[in-house]
Amino acid sequence: MSDLLLDADILIDLVRGVPNAKAWLASLQEAPFVSCFAALEVLAGSRDKQERLKVERLLSAFPLLYPTKPDIDYALWNYSQFSLSHGVGAIDTLTASLAVNRGLTLVSRNAKHFTPLPNLKFLAPYTR
């Protein structure tokens, strides 16, 4: 099993065919996890039906993770602690809670969104 959880920005890069994102994904031995939250974000950002189908095909290649009550509780705590002081978003705390509670490394290019969250292993795998 993979020890990686992709954030929505990585998925968006893959949908758009960003070469660094494609190369990084191809270098992996196993398919990383995707949170249901990131999947929903990327689906919601589809610009048209053709892109929606592309997103759906991409998502079918990854195992999806869904939250448990402890995940939600941890996200609520993080959001209450860091949303006002650091601008951490609700979806980001939900995604991070899945990573932390399952011992996964969160993969994103947006370190700023996640830096204040405790116990989170983070990887920015490439630059654009």
N, C-alpha and C positions, 0 to 999 in steps of 0.2 A: 504494500500500500504506500501511496505517496505521503509525504509529510508536508505538502504545500497546499495552500488555499489561495486561489486567484481572486484579486479584487476586480471590480468592474472595469477599471481603466486598462488593465491588461487584456481583458476580453474585447474591449472596444478596439484596441490596437490590432488584435487578431482579426476581428471582423473587417477592419479597414486595410488589412494586408501590410501592416508596418513591418518592414524587413527584419529589424532587430527583435521584434516580438515573435515572429515566425521562426527565426533562427534559434532563439532561446527555447521556445517550446519544443522544437525538433531535437534539441540537445538532451531533453529529459528522458529518463528510462521508463517512467510511469506517468500516466495522466494525472495531473493535479486535481484536487477537489475544487468545486465552485459552490459558493453559498447560494441558497435560493434567493437571497437578497440581491446579490450581484447579477444573477440571472434575470431577475425582474427588472433591475435598473437598465440592463443592456437591451432587453426586449422593449422596455418603455421608450428607449431612445431611438428605436428604429425609425428611419425617415420615410420608409415606404414599404410596400408588401415584399418587394424583392429583397430588401435588406432584412426584413423580419424573417424571411425564409433562410437567409444566410446565417442569421443569429441562431435560429432554431437548430440548423445543421451543426453549427459550431458547439452549441451547448450539449448536443446529444453525445459528444465525444468525452464528456467529463462526468464523473460521479457528483451528484448534488448532495449538499449537506443541508439539513433542516434543524431549526433550533429546538432545544428542550427548555423546560422551565428554568433550570439553572443558567442556561445561556441567556435567556431573557432577563433574569434577575441580575446577572453580571452586567449586561448591556445597560439596564436601567441605572445601576449604581455608577457605571462609568459615565453615562450621559449626565447624570445629576452632578457629578464631580467636575467634569471637564467641558461641558458644552458652553457655559458662559465664560469661563476663564480662558479657554483655548480654542473655542469655536468648533469643537468636535461635533460631527453630525450624527444624527440618530442611526442612519444606515451603517455608518462606519463603526459605531459602537456595537451594533448587532453582528456585523461581519467579524470584528475583532474578537467578540465573545466566543464565536464558533472556533476560531483559531486557538485562543488561549485554553478553552476548556477541553480541546481535543489534542493539545500538544503540537499543533501545526504551525508552520511558518507562514505568515501572511505575505503574499507577493503583490506589490503595488509600486507604481512610480510616485505615489503621493505620500511621501514620508511625513509631510506636515500634518496630514489628516490623522496620523496614528501615533506620532511621537509621544504625546503625553500619556498614552494608555499603558498601565502597568502590566508587566508579565508577558508582553506581546513580543514574539519573535518576528522580525521583519526582514524582508529582502526586496531590494530594488534591483531587478535582474539586468536592466539595460537602460540606456538613455535614448531619447529620440533626437 
